[in-house]
Amino acid sequence: MPAPAALITGGTTGIGRATADLLHERGYRVMVTGQNPATLAEARDHFPGDVAVIRADARSLPDTDRVAAEAKERFGSLDVLFLNAGISRPAPLDKVDEAFFDEVFATNAKGQFFTLQKTLPLLADHASVIVTIGVGVTLGIPGGSVTAGSRGALLSMVPSLALELAPRRIRVNAVSPGATDTPIWAKSGMPAEMLATVTASMAERIPFGRLGLASEVAETVAFLASPAAAYITGQHLAVAGGSGLGA
């Protein structure tokens, strides 16, 4: 029997890359997608040669078709689909224009929904689908309404998707990282000094007193991907060091 196969969108950096490393270490065949040429090149240097690194724009349905075709050719079927691609773009309400709104929703909601749709024929019975959301959806972050809305749209689909795919015993669950030390913060466009101040302030408000690690989220994803989570579906699990607890 071949080793299980996993497709990870947004898998060239941060949580996606940490999850790819962990699943590969545990014997999975792995394919990751990304868009940025620099991080794609870095990922190809980082991963062992048997990890497939594919360029794909999460907003593009033709790219999604190509990724599904590549996964079919390489693996035949998929046991794990980790829908992790996404962008976080803080902006106050009065600064959001239509192009900004459409880009965030196309990447975070539309892209992940259609990746699931296009790869559905490849998902083995008893496969696991895991969706990255983020605690900002429920906690609220000033300037984060568009990002939270896009991720929240995806989260609202999880229970219905879990019910729809239950006859095939395909599990659909969501993981919400809290503030996590990944390159996504550098992509926010904030100057380095401001970024350091913001992340330090966030760490102070987390009950555990620090940012999370990508490896800690990866362990949770790996659990949901594993047979140990065979009876868990339609759930939303925060990996956030206690963020949102208490007053």
C-alpha positions as a Python dict, from the first residue, in 0.01 Angstrom:
ca = {
    (1, 'M'): (0, 0, 0),
    (2, 'P'): (146, 341, -94),
    (3, 'A'): (222, 600, 171),
    (4, 'P'): (-57, 852, 236),
    (5, 'A'): (-52, 1167, 22),
    (6, 'A'): (-106, 1526, 135),
    (7, 'L'): (-164, 1848, -58),
    (8, 'I'): (-91, 2171, 132),
    (9, 'T'): (-188, 2505, -20),
    (10, 'G'): (28, 2793, 98),
    (11, 'G'): (291, 2538, 193),
    (12, 'T'): (615, 2719, 111),
    (13, 'T'): (644, 2922, 433),
    (14, 'G'): (521, 2941, 790),
    (15, 'I'): (256, 2700, 912),
    (16, 'G'): (220, 2532, 573),
    (17, 'R'): (590, 2458, 547),
    (18, 'A'): (611, 2338, 907),
    (19, 'T'): (319, 2102, 840),
    (20, 'A'): (479, 1975, 519),
    (21, 'D'): (800, 1904, 711),
    (22, 'L'): (614, 1718, 983),
    (23, 'L'): (395, 1509, 753),
    (24, 'H'): (691, 1419, 532),
    (25, 'E'): (887, 1318, 841),
    (26, 'R'): (595, 1090, 933),
    (27, 'G'): (599, 915, 597),
    (28, 'Y'): (353, 1114, 385),
    (29, 'R'): (405, 1195, 22),
    (30, 'V'): (369, 1572, 10),
    (31, 'M'): (287, 1844, -243),
    (32, 'V'): (287, 2214, -152),
    (33, 'T'): (173, 2520, -344),
    (34, 'G'): (283, 2881, -330),
    (35, 'Q'): (286, 3193, -543),
    (36, 'N'): (589, 3405, -457),
    (37, 'P'): (890, 3313, -678),
    (38, 'A'): (1138, 3383, -396),
    (39, 'T'): (964, 3162, -140),
    (40, 'L'): (906, 2893, -402),
    (41, 'A'): (1279, 2883, -476),
    (42, 'E'): (1359, 2880, -105),
    (43, 'A'): (1110, 2596, -48),
    (44, 'R'): (1264, 2389, -327),
    (45, 'D'): (1601, 2426, -156),
    (46, 'H'): (1453, 2349, 185),
    (47, 'F'): (1246, 2038, 112),
    (48, 'P'): (1379, 1695, 18),
    (49, 'G'): (1359, 1621, -354),
    (50, 'D'): (1049, 1402, -322),
    (51, 'V'): (835, 1693, -194),
    (52, 'A'): (662, 1855, -494),
    (53, 'V'): (664, 2236, -490),
    (54, 'I'): (410, 2382, -734),
    (55, 'R'): (355, 2745, -830),
    (56, 'A'): (-14, 2836, -810),
    (57, 'D'): (-217, 3150, -746),
    (58, 'A'): (-494, 3064, -498),
    (59, 'R'): (-724, 3311, -677),
    (60, 'S'): (-689, 3140, -1015),
    (61, 'L'): (-923, 2853, -1105),
    (62, 'P'): (-701, 2746, -1399),
    (63, 'D'): (-411, 2721, -1154),
    (64, 'T'): (-632, 2516, -923),
    (65, 'D'): (-719, 2282, -1210),
    (66, 'R'): (-347, 2243, -1283),
    (67, 'V'): (-268, 2163, -918),
    (68, 'A'): (-543, 1899, -908),
    (69, 'A'): (-411, 1743, -1231),
    (70, 'E'): (-58, 1739, -1092),
    (71, 'A'): (-175, 1576, -768),
    (72, 'K'): (-363, 1311, -965),
    (73, 'E'): (-60, 1237, -1180),
    (74, 'R'): (180, 1216, -886),
    (75, 'F'): (-35, 1051, -621),
    (76, 'G'): (-351, 913, -781),
    (77, 'S'): (-549, 1010, -473),
    (78, 'L'): (-520, 1233, -168),
    (79, 'D'): (-553, 1139, 197),
    (80, 'V'): (-502, 1489, 338),
    (81, 'L'): (-595, 1831, 201),
    (82, 'F'): (-468, 2122, 410),
    (83, 'L'): (-629, 2444, 283),
    (84, 'N'): (-379, 2686, 429),
    (85, 'A'): (-320, 2950, 159),
    (86, 'G'): (-422, 3296, 267),
    (87, 'I'): (-330, 3657, 315),
    (88, 'S'): (-372, 3890, 611),
    (89, 'R'): (-413, 4254, 509),
    (90, 'P'): (-493, 4499, 789),
    (91, 'A'): (-678, 4810, 677),
    (92, 'P'): (-923, 5049, 846),
    (93, 'L'): (-1275, 5053, 710),
    (94, 'D'): (-1240, 5387, 533),
    (95, 'K'): (-927, 5273, 346),
    (96, 'V'): (-1072, 4954, 195),
    (97, 'D'): (-1146, 4974, -178),
    (98, 'E'): (-1310, 4717, -403),
    (99, 'A'): (-983, 4576, -537),
    (100, 'F'): (-851, 4521, -184),
    (101, 'F'): (-1173, 4353, -74),
    (102, 'D'): (-1190, 4128, -381),
    (103, 'E'): (-826, 4018, -353),
    (104, 'V'): (-860, 3913, 11),
    (105, 'F'): (-1188, 3726, -42),
    (106, 'A'): (-1064, 3563, -363),
    (107, 'T'): (-753, 3430, -189),
    (108, 'N'): (-891, 3336, 151),
    (109, 'A'): (-1241, 3210, 70),
    (110, 'K'): (-1299, 3153, -303),
    (111, 'G'): (-958, 2998, -366),
    (112, 'Q'): (-983, 2747, -83),
    (113, 'F'): (-1343, 2651, -164),
    (114, 'F'): (-1260, 2576, -526),
    (115, 'T'): (-943, 2389, -434),
    (116, 'L'): (-1161, 2154, -233),
    (117, 'Q'): (-1410, 2127, -518),
    (118, 'K'): (-1143, 2054, -781),
    (119, 'T'): (-964, 1796, -567),
    (120, 'L'): (-1278, 1628, -435),
    (121, 'P'): (-1261, 1347, -695),
    (122, 'L'): (-908, 1271, -569),
    (123, 'L'): (-997, 1255, -200),
    (124, 'A'): (-989, 901, -71),
    (125, 'D'): (-1275, 780, 143),
    (126, 'H'): (-1182, 859, 505),
    (127, 'A'): (-962, 1151, 390),
    (128, 'S'): (-908, 1455, 610),
    (129, 'V'): (-963, 1816, 505),
    (130, 'I'): (-824, 2084, 735),
    (131, 'V'): (-888, 2456, 685),
    (132, 'T'): (-679, 2738, 833),
    (133, 'I'): (-896, 3015, 978),
    (134, 'G'): (-742, 3230, 1256),
    (135, 'V'): (-863, 3355, 1592),
    (136, 'G'): (-925, 3704, 1452),
    (137, 'V'): (-1250, 3572, 1310),
    (138, 'T'): (-1401, 3544, 1658),
    (139, 'L'): (-1185, 3775, 1870),
    (140, 'G'): (-1190, 4083, 1651),
    (141, 'I'): (-888, 4287, 1544),
    (142, 'P'): (-907, 4659, 1462),
    (143, 'G'): (-849, 4696, 1089),
    (144, 'G'): (-901, 4325, 1040),
    (145, 'S'): (-1262, 4322, 923),
    (146, 'V'): (-1195, 4216, 564),
    (147, 'T'): (-948, 3942, 653),
    (148, 'A'): (-1176, 3818, 931),
    (149, 'G'): (-1477, 3829, 699),
    (150, 'S'): (-1303, 3624, 433),
    (151, 'R'): (-1185, 3363, 681),
    (152, 'G'): (-1519, 3368, 859),
    (153, 'A'): (-1694, 3290, 531),
    (154, 'L'): (-1478, 2980, 500),
    (155, 'L'): (-1537, 2882, 863),
    (156, 'S'): (-1914, 2904, 817),
    (157, 'M'): (-1888, 2645, 539),
    (158, 'V'): (-1712, 2384, 754),
    (159, 'P'): (-2018, 2228, 926),
    (160, 'S'): (-2212, 2203, 598),
    (161, 'L'): (-1913, 2057, 413),
    (162, 'A'): (-1860, 1809, 696),
    (163, 'L'): (-2219, 1689, 664),
    (164, 'E'): (-2204, 1678, 284),
    (165, 'L'): (-1888, 1466, 282),
    (166, 'A'): (-1978, 1248, 582),
    (167, 'P'): (-2122, 965, 367),
    (168, 'R'): (-1769, 912, 234),
    (169, 'R'): (-1629, 950, 586),
    (170, 'I'): (-1427, 1250, 468),
    (171, 'R'): (-1363, 1470, 770),
    (172, 'V'): (-1363, 1850, 747),
    (173, 'N'): (-1224, 2053, 1035),
    (174, 'A'): (-1087, 2402, 1094),
    (175, 'V'): (-775, 2512, 1280),
    (176, 'S'): (-741, 2867, 1408),
    (177, 'P'): (-389, 2977, 1493),
    (178, 'G'): (-352, 3270, 1726),
    (179, 'A'): (-70, 3518, 1677),
    (180, 'T'): (202, 3293, 1540),
    (181, 'D'): (563, 3371, 1459),
    (182, 'T'): (557, 3328, 1081),
    (183, 'P'): (661, 3536, 776),
    (184, 'I'): (300, 3647, 721),
    (185, 'W'): (363, 3943, 954),
    (186, 'A'): (648, 4070, 738),
    (187, 'K'): (411, 4062, 440),
    (188, 'S'): (171, 4300, 613),
    (189, 'G'): (365, 4601, 483),
    (190, 'M'): (438, 4743, 829),
    (191, 'P'): (784, 4894, 886),
    (192, 'A'): (1015, 4666, 1086),
    (193, 'E'): (1007, 4887, 1398),
    (194, 'M'): (628, 4903, 1399),
    (195, 'L'): (606, 4530, 1335),
    (196, 'A'): (827, 4456, 1635),
    (197, 'T'): (613, 4680, 1855),
    (198, 'V'): (289, 4524, 1733),
    (199, 'T'): (406, 4164, 1782),
    (200, 'A'): (545, 4241, 2129),
    (201, 'S'): (213, 4399, 2224),
    (202, 'M'): (24, 4094, 2097),
    (203, 'A'): (247, 3859, 2296),
    (204, 'E'): (172, 4055, 2615),
    (205, 'R'): (-203, 3999, 2566),
    (206, 'I'): (-172, 3622, 2519),
    (207, 'P'): (-217, 3426, 2845),
    (208, 'F'): (89, 3212, 2762),
    (209, 'G'): (288, 3535, 2718),
    (210, 'R'): (435, 3459, 2376),
    (211, 'L'): (353, 3411, 2010),
    (212, 'G'): (278, 3061, 1892),
    (213, 'L'): (515, 2854, 1680),
    (214, 'A'): (435, 2722, 1335),
    (215, 'S'): (544, 2377, 1455),
    (216, 'E'): (276, 2384, 1727),
    (217, 'V'): (2, 2446, 1472),
    (218, 'A'): (154, 2179, 1247),
    (219, 'E'): (124, 1921, 1525),
    (220, 'T'): (-248, 1999, 1555),
    (221, 'V'): (-297, 1969, 1179),
    (222, 'A'): (-110, 1639, 1179),
    (223, 'F'): (-336, 1510, 1454),
    (224, 'L'): (-650, 1603, 1258),
    (225, 'A'): (-498, 1439, 951),
    (226, 'S'): (-428, 1116, 1137),
    (227, 'P'): (-643, 811, 1215),
    (228, 'A'): (-638, 928, 1578),
    (229, 'A'): (-894, 1192, 1473),
    (230, 'A'): (-1107, 949, 1272),
    (231, 'Y'): (-1427, 1043, 1461),
    (232, 'I'): (-1379, 1421, 1456),
    (233, 'T'): (-1550, 1630, 1189),
    (234, 'G'): (-1711, 1971, 1156),
    (235, 'Q'): (-1505, 2112, 1443),
    (236, 'H'): (-1308, 2433, 1496),
    (237, 'L'): (-995, 2411, 1709),
    (238, 'A'): (-800, 2717, 1827),
    (239, 'V'): (-424, 2686, 1873),
    (240, 'A'): (-372, 3019, 2042),
    (241, 'G'): (-214, 2998, 2386),
    (242, 'G'): (-540, 3090, 2557),
    (243, 'S'): (-617, 3397, 2347),
    (244, 'G'): (-975, 3506, 2404),
    (245, 'L'): (-1015, 3339, 2741),
    (246, 'G'): (-1122, 3551, 3034),
    (247, 'A'): (-1187, 3924, 3035),
}
